Amino acid sequence: MTPLLGEFVGTALLIILGDGVVANVLLTRSKGQGAGWMVITTGWAFAVFLAVAAVARVSGAHLNPAVSVGLAVSGVFPWVDVPGYCLAQLGGAMFGAVVVWLAYLPHWRETADADLKRAVFCTAPAIRNAPANLLCEAIGTFVLIFGILAMKGAFERDMSGAAVPMDLGALGAVPVALLVWAIGLSLGGPTGYAINPARDLGPRLAHALLPIPGKGGSDWAYAGIPVLGPLVGAVLAALTYSALGKF
């Protein structure tokens, strides 16, 4: 498996389980309907663990353009590889969203609320305020990227281009999964914590293209925020970590 294929597969796994838990909680007549925010954040954390553990030794398990950009700004991942990684992540996210659509195929027609259907695929703010929403996404991603860099610094003598410390093997995915879980619990309320441009944009594109009954619009007016906010947060986190001496 090539690194780009690893990013595609890993991001697809992330979305299958991540968007899948949202579908389980939100869609009508699902057995998990109404289970709540704790289940969603926990499901996403487990999704991160599986996806990272599955492809970490193949591609470094970035699974997120913000991670690829943050590592490139930090000087441990080549900029020339960033576009390919980002495209693979976007493609994997779209594919994963299609799998979720298929898994819950009878439930789309049963669910009357178009907003709930769209929420399975992509994020939306609790209070629509573009500057505040952008800031929240940037803060959440800053914590993600700074946390990843700090954990890499703690476990890797010479920092690599991987998103997790490889000397821990599969266990290297545990701290990252816990970090994503914490971000969801603490900072996810305002915007749904995309903290990953591919995670939001790929499934949003799938939502726009798939024949979902009564799906409504894909909210393209908001779509730029979960792309730009995470990229800004990633760059600031990498610059801050470098300014602090890469402890």
N, C-alpha and C positions, 0 to 999 in steps of 0.2 A: 504494500500500500504506500503510495506517495504522500508527502506532507499535505498537498492540496486535497487529495482524496480523504486523508485523515481529518482535515478541517471540515470538509463537507459532511462526512459520516458523523463526526462528533457533534457538530452543530445540529444536524438532523435529530440525533438522539436527545439532545438538550431540549429541542422544541417539541418532540413527540411526547416526552414526559412532562415538560413545563406547561405547554399549552394544553396538554391532555388533562392535567390536574385542574386547570381553570375550567375546561369543558365539563369535567365531572361535577364541579361545584355549582356551575351556573346554569347548565342546560336542563330544561324541563324533563322530568321523569328519569333523570340519571339517578343511580343509587347513591351518589354522593351529593345530590342537590342540597344546597344550603349549609354545607359543612363549614364554610367560613374561611376567613383570612389565614388562620393558623395552618389549615390544611394546604392552602395554596402556597404559602411561603415554604412550608416543609417539603411539599412536592417539588418545588423549584430547586431547593437545596439538594434533594436526592438526585434530581435531574443533572445538576452540575457535577455531583460526585461521579455518577455513572459515565457521563460524557467525557469528563476529564480523564478518569481512570482508563477508559477504553482507548483513547488515542494519544495520550500524553507522550508515549515513546515514539510515536509516528511523526507527529507534527508539533509537539510542545503544547497542544491543547489550548490554543488561544480562544477559539470558538466565539470571538467577539472582536470586531474591528477596533474597539477602544483599547483592548489588551494589546493587539498588534501595534497600534500607534504608540501606546504608552511604552512598550518595550523598545520600539524603534527610537523614540525620543531619549530613552535611557541609554541608548548605545549598545544594547545587547541583542538586537534583532535588526537585520539589514533592511533598509528602507525599500530596496528593490523588490523584496518579497512581500511587502505590505499589500499592494493592489491585488495580487493573486490570492493571498489569504482572505482578504475582505470579500472578493467575489465568491470564493469557495464557501465562506461562512454564509453569505447571503443566499446562495443556491441551496445549501443544506437547510437553512431556516425555512425557505419556501417549501422544500420537499417535506420536511417534518410537519409543517402546517397542513399539507395535503393529507398526510397520513392520519392526523387528528380528525380532519373532516370525514375521512372514510370510517374511522373507528366509531364515530358518533353519528353516523349517517341518518338513522331514523329520528334523531333528536332535534335536528335543525327545524324540521317542519312543526314539531311539537312545541318549540319555543317561540312565543309570540313577540318577545321584546328584541328588536333589531340591535339595540345597544349591547345586550348580553351576548348575542351571537358575535358581534364584532370584538367584544372584550375577550373572547376565547383566543383570538388571533393577535391582537395588539393592544397597546395601552391607551388610556385616556385619563385626563386629569379629573380629580374629584371636584376641584374648583378651577374653572378655566381662566387662567391668568398667565399669559404667555411668558412674561419675564420671570414670574415666580416659578412656573413649571420648568422653564429652562434652568433656573438656578437649582431647583431640587434635583433634576437629573444630573447636573454637573456635580453637585455635592455627593450624591450617591455613587457616581462613577469615580470621583476623586477618592472616596473611601475604599472602593474596590481596588483601584489600581495602586494606590499607596499601600494598601494592605498586602497585595500580591508582591509588590517590590520589597516590602519590609520582610515578608516571610521568605522570599527568595534569598535576601541578604543574610537571614538567620541560618539558612540551611545549605547554601551553595557558596563554596569558597570563591569560585570564579563564576559570576552570574552568567547564565546561558540565555538563549532566546526562548526557552520554554516558559510557559505560564506558571508552572508549579515546580518545586524542587524535586528533580528526578531521583536524587539519592534516597528518597523515601519510598520510591516505587508507587504503587497504587495508593498508599497512605498519604502521599503528597496531595491527593485530591481532597482529603478530609478538611484541612484548614480552609481551603478555598470554598468548599461547600458551606461550611459554617459561617464564613464571611458573607456569602450571598444570603444565607438565611437571616443573619443579623441585620443586613441592610434592608431586607424586605420587612422585617418586623419593626425596625426603628425608623426607617426613612421611606418606606414604600407607600404610605398612605396618600400623599398628595398627588402622585402621578402613576402609581402602579409599578414603579422602579424598573423601567426598561433597562437602564444601565448598559445597553448593548444595541448599537444601531441595527445589526443584522437581525437580532431577536425580534425587533419591532417592525422593521421595514419589510423583511422577507415574508412573514405571515400576513402583513397588511396587503402586500401585493397578491398573495394567495387569496385573501378574502375578496379582493376586488375581482379576481378572475374566476373563482369557483362558482358553480351554480347553486348557491345556498338560497333556499326559499325565504323570501321576505327579509333579506339581509340588510337592506338599506345601504347608505353610503359608507365609504371606508375612512371618512374623516381625514381627508388629505390636508385640510387646513391646519391640523395639529401635527401631521406626520414629520415635519422638520425638527420638532423639538426633541423627540427621543433619538434623533440622529445627531444633531448638533450638540446638545447638552452633554452626552457621554463623551464625545470627542474632545470638547473643551475640558471637561473634568479629567480626562486621561492625560492630556498634555500638561495641565497644571499639576497633577499628581506626580508625573515623572520629573518635571522641573523642580518641584519642591523636594522630592526625594534626593535628587542630585545636589541641590543647594545645601541640604543637611549633611552632605558628606557620604551618602549611600551607606548609612550605618548598618 
